[in-house]
C-alpha cells in the first residue's frame, strides 16, 4: 500500500505538523523512536504507523521531522530504501541548519527536496512555515500547500535567506512572549490581578496582530491611529522610544541571525 505522506519523527513539531496534515489528508504513515509515540498519535489521528524504512519506501512525501544532530544518521539509514525506489518521491526536512545539498549528499540521490522552517505556533494552526523548493514540480508544490494548509502560513523563500527570515519567524515567538509578559507585569504593578493581566496582554497582542494582518496598513500608520495627541498611548510610546526598544528588537533578530550562521558552519 502506498501513502500520500509519511513522517519520520513525531515529537512536538513533527506531531504538530502531522496533526495539521491529517486534517487535509488521511493517507498518512507515522514513524518514531520509540515506536509507541507514533502508535499513539496514529491512533489519535486515525492513520497508520510503521518504521523509518516503511515511510521511506511507501510514501510520496517523506517528512524528516528529526533533530539536526541525528538527521544524517536517519538519512543514511533510509538511503538504501530510497535508492531502490523507481517511482518519484519528495523529501521534506524541517531540521534547522541542514541544507538541501546535505540531504542529497547523505542519501546519494538527486530527488526533489523541500526544506521547511516552521515556528511553534503551528501547534495551533497559526504557524509561519518558510519553504525552500528544490527540484519540485508545480503539481508537487501545489500538493504541498494543500497538505500543510492547516498548519499556518506557508511562504516560499530562497535558501540563502532562510536563516535571516528564520531569525524573525522561528525566534520571534519567544520575543513576543517577553513583550506580553512585560505588558502584563506593568498592569500588575498598576493593581490588576496577574491572571487577568496576562490574559489581557495575550488578547491585545493577538488582536493587534490580526488587525495589522487583515488591514494591510503600514505598521507605523496603525500605531499613529492609536496615539491621540497628549494622550495615554503617546505617553507610553515615548517611554519605549526613549529606552531604545526599536533598536533593541532589531538587534535581537540580528543576534539570532548571526548565531544561526555560526551553527550552520558546525
DOTIDO-634205 format. One record per residue: x, y, z of N, C-alpha, C in turn; residue in one letter. Coordinates in steps of 0.1 Angstrom, whole numbers, padded with zeros to 4 digits, always signed. Example, Ala and Ser with C-alpha at 12.3 -4.5 7.8 and 13.67 -1.06 7.14 Angstrom:
<tibas>
+0132-0057+0078+0123-0045+0078+0132-0033+0078A +0128-0022+0071+0137-0011+0071+0129+0000+0079S 
</tibas>
This chain:
<tibas>
+0008-0012+0000+0000+0000+0000+0009+0013+0000X +0006+0022-0009+0013+0035-0009+0006+0045-0001X +0013+0054+0005+0007+0065+0013+0011+0079+0006X +0002+0088+0008+0005+0102+0003+0017+0108+0010X +0017+0107+0023+0027+0114+0031+0031+0106+0044X +0043+0106+0047+0048+0099+0059+0057+0108+0068X +0057+0106+0081+0065+0114+0090+0075+0105+0097X +0088+0108+0096+0098+0101+0104+0101+0111+0115X +0096+0108+0127+0097+0117+0138+0084+0123+0141X +0078+0120+0153+0065+0125+0157+0066+0132+0171X +0077+0139+0173+0078+0147+0185+0069+0159+0185X +0073+0170+0192+0065+0181+0193+0062+0187+0179X +0072+0191+0172+0070+0197+0159+0065+0187+0148X +0071+0175+0148+0066+0165+0138+0051+0161+0141X +0048+0160+0154+0034+0157+0158+0025+0168+0154X +0029+0180+0156+0020+0191+0153+0017+0192+0138X +0028+0190+0130+0026+0190+0115+0018+0178+0111X +0020+0167+0117+0012+0155+0113-0003+0158+0116X -0006+0164+0128-0020+0167+0131-0026+0177+0121X -0018+0186+0117-0023+0196+0107-0026+0189+0093X -0016+0181+0089-0017+0174+0076-0029+0165+0076X -0031+0158+0087-0042+0148+0088-0056+0154+0086X -0057+0168+0088-0070+0174+0085-0073+0175+0070X -0062+0174+0062-0064+0175+0048-0062+0162+0041X -0056+0153+0047-0052+0140+0041-0052+0129+0051X -0059+0117+0047-0059+0106+0056-0049+0095+0053X -0043+0096+0041-0033+0086+0037-0019+0090+0043X -0018+0088+0056-0006+0092+0064+0000+0080+0071X +0013+0080+0071+0021+0069+0078+0031+0076+0087X +0031+0071+0100+0040+0077+0110+0050+0067+0115X +0062+0073+0118+0073+0065+0124+0080+0073+0134X +0085+0067+0145+0092+0074+0156+0099+0064+0164X +0110+0069+0170+0117+0061+0181+0116+0068+0194X +0109+0063+0204+0103+0049+0204+0090+0049+0196X +0087+0037+0191+0076+0035+0182+0062+0038+0189X +0062+0037+0202+0049+0039+0210+0044+0053+0207X +0053+0063+0205+0049+0076+0203+0041+0077+0190X +0046+0071+0179+0040+0071+0166+0027+0063+0167X +0027+0052+0174+0015+0044+0175+0004+0052+0182X +0007+0059+0193-0003+0066+0200-0009+0077+0191X +0000+0085+0184-0005+0096+0176-0013+0090+0164X -0009+0079+0159-0017+0073+0148-0031+0069+0152X -0032+0064+0164-0045+0061+0170-0053+0073+0171X -0047+0084+0175-0054+0097+0177-0059+0102+0164X -0051+0101+0153-0054+0107+0140-0061+0098+0131X -0061+0085+0134-0068+0075+0125-0060+0072+0113X -0046+0071+0115-0038+0068+0104-0029+0056+0108X -0019+0052+0099-0011+0041+0102+0003+0045+0108X +0010+0035+0113+0023+0037+0118+0032+0025+0114X +0045+0028+0113+0054+0017+0109+0068+0022+0113X +0078+0017+0106+0092+0021+0109+0097+0031+0098X +0109+0035+0100+0115+0045+0090+0116+0040+0076X +0119+0027+0075+0120+0022+0061+0107+0021+0054X +0096+0018+0062+0083+0018+0055+0079+0032+0050X +0082+0042+0059+0079+0056+0054+0088+0059+0042X +0100+0056+0042+0109+0059+0031+0105+0051+0018X +0100+0039+0020+0096+0031+0008+0082+0032+0003X +0073+0038+0011+0059+0037+0007+0052+0050+0006X +0059+0061+0009+0052+0075+0009+0057+0083-0003X +0048+0091-0008+0051+0100-0019+0059+0112-0013X +0054+0117-0002+0061+0128+0005+0067+0123+0018X +0080+0124+0020+0086+0119+0032+0091+0130+0041X +0085+0132+0052+0088+0143+0061+0098+0138+0072X +0110+0145+0072+0120+0142+0082+0119+0152+0093X +0112+0148+0103+0109+0157+0115+0118+0153+0126X +0131+0152+0124+0141+0148+0134+0150+0160+0137X +0157+0159+0148+0167+0170+0152+0179+0170+0142X +0185+0182+0141+0197+0183+0132+0208+0173+0136X +0209+0170+0149+0220+0162+0153+0220+0148+0148X +0207+0143+0145+0206+0129+0140+0201+0127+0126X +0199+0139+0119+0193+0137+0106+0202+0130+0096X +0215+0132+0097+0225+0125+0088+0224+0110+0091X +0223+0106+0103+0222+0092+0106+0209+0086+0101X +0198+0094+0102+0185+0089+0097+0185+0088+0082X +0191+0098+0075+0192+0098+0061+0200+0086+0055X +0212+0084+0061+0220+0073+0057+0213+0059+0060X +0205+0059+0070+0198+0047+0073+0187+0043+0063X +0180+0053+0058+0169+0050+0048+0174+0051+0034X +0187+0055+0032+0192+0057+0018+0191+0045+0009X +0194+0032+0014+0192+0021+0006+0178+0019+0001X +0168+0022+0009+0154+0020+0005+0150+0031-0005X +0155+0043-0003+0152+0054-0013+0158+0050-0026X +0171+0045-0026+0177+0042-0039+0171+0031-0046X +0164+0022-0039+0157+0011-0046+0144+0015-0052X +0139+0027-0049+0126+0031-0055+0127+0035-0069X +0117+0032-0077+0116+0035-0091+0106+0046-0094X +0098+0049-0084+0088+0060-0086+0093+0073-0081X +0086+0084-0083+0090+0097-0079+0085+0100-0064X +0094+0106-0056+0090+0110-0043+0097+0123-0039X +0092+0129-0028+0098+0142-0024+0102+0141-0009X +0114+0145-0006+0118+0145+0008+0116+0159+0013X +0110+0160+0025+0107+0173+0032+0115+0172+0045X +0123+0182+0048+0131+0183+0060+0128+0195+0068X +0127+0194+0081+0125+0205+0090+0137+0207+0099X +0148+0200+0097+0159+0201+0105+0166+0215+0103X +0167+0223+0114+0173+0236+0113+0188+0235+0109X +0192+0243+0099+0206+0244+0095+0210+0233+0085X +0202+0224+0082+0205+0213+0073+0201+0217+0058X +0210+0220+0050+0208+0225+0036+0202+0214+0027X +0196+0218+0016+0191+0209+0006+0202+0200+0001X +0214+0205-0002+0225+0197-0007+0229+0186+0003X +0228+0189+0016+0232+0179+0026+0223+0167+0025X +0210+0170+0023+0200+0159+0022+0204+0150+0010X +0208+0155-0001+0212+0148-0013+0225+0140-0011X +0234+0147-0004+0247+0141-0002+0246+0129+0007X +0238+0130+0018+0236+0119+0027+0229+0107+0022X +0219+0109+0012+0212+0099+0006+0218+0093-0006X +0226+0102-0013+0233+0097-0025+0223+0097-0037X +0212+0104-0036+0202+0105-0047+0198+0120-0050X +0194+0122-0062+0190+0136-0066+0175+0137-0067X +0169+0136-0056+0154+0137-0056+0149+0151-0053X +0137+0154-0055+0131+0167-0051+0132+0169-0036X +0136+0181-0031+0137+0183-0017+0129+0196-0013X +0122+0196-0002+0116+0208+0003+0121+0210+0017X +0127+0221+0019+0133+0224+0033+0123+0234+0039X +0119+0230+0051+0110+0239+0059+0116+0244+0072X +0112+0256+0075+0115+0262+0088+0102+0266+0095X +0095+0257+0102+0082+0261+0109+0085+0267+0122X +0076+0275+0127+0077+0280+0141+0067+0274+0150X +0068+0276+0163+0059+0268+0172+0044+0271+0171X +0040+0282+0166+0025+0284+0165+0018+0274+0155X +0026+0266+0148+0019+0255+0141+0011+0246+0150X +0015+0246+0163+0008+0238+0173-0007+0242+0173X -0010+0254+0170-0024+0259+0170-0029+0263+0156X -0022+0258+0146-0026+0261+0132-0023+0276+0128X -0014+0283+0135-0011+0297+0132+0004+0299+0129X +0010+0289+0125+0025+0290+0123+0028+0298+0110X +0041+0301+0110+0047+0306+0098+0057+0296+0093X +0056+0291+0081+0065+0280+0076+0072+0285+0064X +0085+0287+0066+0094+0291+0055+0097+0279+0046X +0096+0280+0033+0097+0269+0024+0107+0271+0013X +0116+0262+0012+0126+0262+0001+0123+0250-0008X +0120+0252-0021+0116+0242-0030+0128+0240-0040X +0133+0227-0041+0144+0225-0050+0141+0212-0058X +0140+0214-0071+0137+0202-0080+0122+0198-0079X +0114+0206-0073+0100+0203-0071+0091+0208-0082X +0083+0199-0088+0074+0203-0099+0062+0211-0093X +0056+0219-0102+0044+0227-0099+0033+0220-0092X +0030+0208-0097+0019+0200-0091+0023+0196-0077X +0036+0193-0075+0040+0188-0061+0040+0200-0051X +0043+0212-0056+0043+0224-0048+0029+0226-0044X +0019+0226-0053+0005+0228-0050+0000+0218-0040X +0004+0205-0042+0000+0195-0033+0006+0197-0019X +0018+0202-0018+0024+0205-0005+0016+0216+0002X +0013+0226-0005+0005+0237+0001-0009+0232+0006X -0015+0223-0002-0027+0217+0003-0025+0209+0016X -0015+0201+0016-0013+0192+0027-0010+0200+0040X -0003+0211+0039+0002+0219+0051-0007+0231+0054X -0018+0233+0046-0026+0245+0048-0031+0247+0062X -0034+0236+0069-0039+0237+0083-0029+0240+0093X -0016+0241+0089-0005+0243+0099-0003+0258+0100X -0007+0266+0091-0005+0281+0091-0001+0286+0078X +0007+0297+0078+0011+0304+0065+0024+0298+0060X +0023+0293+0048+0035+0287+0041+0040+0297+0031X +0052+0300+0031+0058+0310+0022+0071+0306+0016X +0072+0306+0003+0084+0302-0004+0095+0313-0002X +0107+0308+0000+0118+0317+0002+0131+0311-0004X +0141+0319-0008+0153+0314-0012+0161+0308-0001X +0168+0297-0003+0176+0291+0008+0186+0300+0014X +0191+0309+0006+0201+0319+0011+0195+0328+0021X +0182+0330+0021+0175+0339+0030+0169+0332+0042X +0170+0319+0043+0162+0312+0053+0167+0315+0067X +0180+0317+0069+0185+0319+0082+0180+0333+0087X +0181+0343+0078+0177+0357+0082+0162+0357+0085X +0154+0351+0077+0139+0351+0079+0136+0343+0091X +0143+0332+0093+0140+0323+0105+0144+0330+0118X +0153+0339+0118+0157+0347+0130+0145+0355+0135X +0136+0359+0125+0124+0365+0129+0112+0356+0132X +0109+0346+0123+0098+0338+0124+0100+0327+0134X +0112+0321+0134+0115+0310+0143+0117+0314+0157X +0125+0325+0159+0128+0330+0172+0118+0340+0177X +0110+0346+0168+0101+0357+0171+0091+0353+0182X +0085+0341+0182+0075+0338+0193+0081+0341+0207X +0094+0337+0209+0100+0339+0222+0100+0354+0225X +0104+0362+0215+0105+0376+0217+0091+0382+0220X +0081+0377+0213+0067+0382+0216+0062+0378+0230X +0066+0367+0235+0062+0363+0248+0068+0372+0259X +0080+0377+0256+0087+0387+0265+0079+0399+0265X +0074+0404+0254+0066+0416+0253+0053+0414+0261X +0046+0403+0259+0034+0401+0266+0036+0400+0281X +0046+0393+0285+0049+0392+0299+0052+0406+0305X +0059+0414+0298+0063+0427+0303+0051+0436+0304X +0042+0436+0294+0030+0444+0294+0021+0439+0306X +0020+0426+0308+0012+0421+0319+0018+0426+0333X +0032+0425+0334+0038+0430+0346+0035+0444+0349X +0035+0452+0339+0031+0467+0341+0017+0468+0346X +0008+0460+0341-0006+0461+0345-0007+0456+0360X +0000+0446+0363+0000+0441+0377+0005+0451+0387X +0016+0458+0382+0022+0469+0391+0012+0480+0393X +0002+0481+0383-0008+0492+0385-0020+0487+0392X -0020+0474+0397-0031+0470+0405-0040+0459+0400X -0037+0454+0387-0045+0444+0381-0040+0430+0385X -0050+0421+0388-0045+0408+0392-0038+0401+0381X -0028+0393+0384-0019+0387+0374-0027+0379+0363X -0036+0370+0367-0042+0362+0357-0049+0370+0346X -0056+0381+0351-0063+0389+0341-0053+0397+0333X -0043+0402+0339-0033+0410+0332-0026+0402+0321X -0023+0389+0324-0017+0381+0313-0027+0378+0302X -0039+0376+0305-0049+0373+0295-0051+0386+0286X -0052+0397+0293-0054+0410+0286-0042+0412+0276X -0030+0409+0281-0018+0411+0272-0018+0402+0260X -0022+0390+0263-0022+0380+0252-0033+0384+0242X -0045+0387+0246-0055+0390+0237-0053+0404+0230X -0046+0413+0236-0043+0426+0230-0033+0424+0219X -0023+0416+0221-0013+0413+0211-0019+0405+0199X -0027+0395+0203-0034+0387+0193-0043+0396+0184X -0051+0405+0190-0060+0414+0182-0052+0424+0174X -0041+0429+0180-0033+0439+0172-0027+0432+0160X -0022+0420+0162-0016+0413+0151-0026+0410+0140X -0038+0406+0144-0048+0403+0134-0053+0415+0127X -0054+0426+0134-0058+0439+0127-0047+0443+0117X -0034+0442+0121-0024+0446+0112-0024+0437+0100X -0025+0424+0102-0025+0414+0090-0037+0416+0081X -0049+0418+0087-0061+0420+0078-0062+0433+0071X -0057+0444+0078-0059+0457+0072-0049+0460+0061X -0037+0454+0062-0027+0456+0052-0021+0470+0053X -0025+0477+0064-0020+0491+0065-0005+0491+0071X +0002+0501+0069+0016+0503+0074+0015+0502+0089X +0025+0495+0095+0025+0494+0109+0027+0507+0117X +0034+0516+0111+0036+0529+0117+0023+0537+0117X +0015+0535+0106+0002+0542+0104-0008+0537+0115X -0007+0523+0117-0016+0517+0127-0012+0522+0141X +0001+0524+0144+0005+0529+0157-0001+0543+0159X +0001+0551+0149-0004+0565+0150-0019+0566+0152X -0026+0557+0147-0041+0557+0148-0045+0555+0163X -0036+0549+0171-0039+0547+0185-0035+0559+0193X -0026+0566+0188-0019+0577+0196-0026+0591+0194X -0035+0594+0204-0041+0607+0204-0031+0617+0209X -0030+0629+0204-0021+0640+0209-0022+0641+0224X -0011+0641+0231-0010+0643+0245-0018+0633+0253X -0021+0621+0247-0029+0611+0253-0021+0600+0261X -0028+0590+0265-0021+0580+0273-0012+0571+0265X -0016+0568+0253-0007+0559+0244+0006+0566+0241X +0005+0579+0237+0017+0587+0234+0027+0587+0245X +0021+0588+0257+0030+0588+0269+0038+0575+0270X +0031+0564+0268+0037+0551+0269+0047+0549+0257X +0043+0553+0245+0052+0552+0234+0065+0560+0236X +0064+0571+0242+0075+0579+0245+0085+0572+0253X +0081+0564+0263+0090+0557+0272+0097+0546+0263X +0089+0539+0255+0096+0529+0246+0106+0535+0237X +0103+0546+0231+0113+0553+0222+0125+0557+0230X +0123+0563+0242+0135+0568+0250+0144+0556+0255X +0138+0544+0256+0146+0533+0261+0152+0525+0249X +0150+0530+0237+0156+0523+0225+0150+0510+0222X +0137+0508+0224+0131+0495+0222+0132+0491+0207X +0130+0500+0198+0131+0496+0184+0144+0490+0180X +0155+0497+0184+0168+0492+0181+0171+0479+0188X +0166+0478+0201+0168+0466+0208+0162+0453+0202X +0150+0455+0197+0144+0443+0190+0150+0440+0177X +0154+0451+0169+0162+0448+0157+0175+0441+0159X +0182+0445+0170+0194+0439+0174+0192+0425+0178X +0181+0422+0184+0177+0409+0189+0176+0399+0177X +0169+0403+0166+0168+0395+0154+0182+0393+0148X +0190+0403+0147+0203+0402+0141+0212+0393+0149X +0211+0393+0162+0219+0384+0170+0215+0370+0168X +0202+0367+0167+0197+0353+0164+0202+0349+0150X +0202+0358+0141+0207+0355+0127+0222+0351+0127X +0230+0359+0134+0244+0356+0135+0246+0343+0141X +0239+0340+0151+0240+0327+0158+0236+0315+0149X +0226+0317+0141+0222+0307+0131+0233+0305+0121X +0240+0315+0116+0251+0313+0107+0262+0306+0113X +0265+0309+0126+0276+0301+0133+0273+0287+0134X +0260+0283+0138+0256+0269+0139+0257+0262+0126X +0253+0269+0115+0253+0263+0102+0267+0259+0097X +0277+0265+0103+0291+0262+0099+0297+0250+0106X +0290+0246+0117+0295+0235+0125+0290+0221+0119X 
</tibas>
